[in-house]
């Protein structure tokens, strides 16, 4: 028999909200578990792709925290109930000294009104959950989230054009996306570049972060390339879509091999793409050249 906690977790997962809640809870747990001088010198910032980014008061604290990092990761994962937190990255910045004032300020969200359309949207989403107790908890969560967003918009928070999340006005770029966006831009333009070349263009880029972003790009490209395995979709491709698919295939091959386009031969293409996709690659390339 499911507990209320299990039912809520299952419902949130079905609605695609479990990940967002886990991200916010990971940041909250860092601030909750810190003690002693950690309270004055560290503060959770945001969580993305299994990595928690933490603001520290100085580079010296970054070095000291390296010795505590694995123990804190273990404690946070215990609270989360799974191995969700993979790593913690420390970034020098300003620590908000009076967290109580911050929390009181955020309580202003309670007074933020929601219009009829927003309330209907929340009602429609929560109505998908059958259990009444779970449905009410979900509704409360959605209402708070909507009100907090409206409060932050009033306070000047900016909307990221890439992920549509809000970020503080003091930030020049969305901290969630800026690095990933820059790496993607570089690799789609020059996919043969390695970490050292990219780090010269993006100060502060770490090798592990670069490798994770590159791995995500490769994984996404592979799924996009596989759409042509559907005969109906393959037939529907026009010249522009064929050109784009061929370009993505070339980027994918270069990212996988690290080779310049001129160094890639037929054998490499078949090895990387596999025989089915490679056959389609050559067939589409021939048709594109002939203007079919």
Secondary structure by P-SEA (a helix, b strand, c coil): cccaaaaaaaaaaaacaaaaaaaaaaaaaaaaacccccccccccccccccbbbbbcccaaaaaaaccaaaaaaaaaaaaaccccccbbbbbbccccccaaaaaaaacccccccccaaaaaaaaaaacccccaaaaaaaaaaaaaaaaaaaaaaaaccccccccccccccccccccccaaaaaaaaaaaacccccaaaaaaacccccaaaaaaaaaaaaaaaaaaaaccccaaaaaaccaaaaaaaaaaaaaaaaaacccccccccaaaaaaaacaaaaaaaaaaaaaaaacc
